[in-house]
């Protein structure tokens, strides 16, 4: 799922001191706490380090998890 936001992510994350995970979530329209709760409700067990790794190196997978989480907290 390429939503065309990778340039936005890159620009925002570099200006946010490496807090890429929260920056990507903000752009995707969900807070960190909402995402973690939504993933828990969905039965997805992922730790913060892995989530941060995905935010940096797998934007598509990260966006997919964010959408799943959003669907569970809506």
C-alpha positions in Angstrom: 0.0 0.0 0.0 1.9 3.0 -1.2 0.0 6.1 -0.1 2.7 8.5 -1.5 3.7 9.8 1.9 7.2 8.5 2.0 8.7 11.9 1.2 6.6 13.5 3.9 7.7 10.8 6.3 11.4 11.3 5.5 11.2 15.1 5.8 9.2 15.0 9.1 11.3 12.3 10.7 14.5 14.0 10.0 13.2 17.2 11.6 11.8 15.3 14.6 15.1 13.9 15.9 14.6 10.3 14.8 11.1 9.8 16.2 10.0 8.3 12.9 7.4 6.0 14.5 5.3 8.7 16.0 5.7 11.0 13.0 4.5 8.3 10.6 1.5 7.6 12.9 0.6 11.3 12.9 0.6 11.3 9.1 -1.5 8.1 9.1 -4.1 9.7 11.4 -3.7 7.5 14.5 -1.9 8.2 17.8 0.7 5.8 19.2 -1.5 4.8 22.1 -4.5 4.2 19.8 -2.3 2.0 17.5 -0.9 -0.1 20.4 -4.5 -0.6 21.7 -5.9 -1.4 18.3 -3.1 -3.9 17.7 -3.7 -5.5 21.0 -7.5 -5.8 20.3 -6.6 -7.3 16.9 -4.3 -9.9 18.6 -1.1 -8.5 17.1 1.8 -8.9 19.5 4.6 -6.6 18.5 7.1 -4.8 20.7 8.1 -1.1 20.5 11.5 -1.9 19.0 10.0 -4.0 16.2 7.4 -1.3 15.5 10.1 1.4 15.3 12.2 -0.8 13.0 9.1 -1.2 10.7 8.5 2.6 10.8 12.0 3.2 9.4 12.5 0.2 7.1 9.1 -1.0 6.1 6.7 1.9 5.6 4.2 -0.2 3.7 4.0 -2.8 6.5 3.9 -0.1 9.1 1.0 1.6 7.3 -0.8 -1.8 7.0 -0.5 -2.3 10.8 -1.7 1.3 11.4 -4.8 0.7 9.2 -5.6 -2.5 11.1 -5.3 -0.8 14.4 -7.5 2.1 13.2 -10.2 -0.4 12.2 -10.2 -1.9 15.7 -10.4 1.4 17.6 -13.0 3.0 15.3 
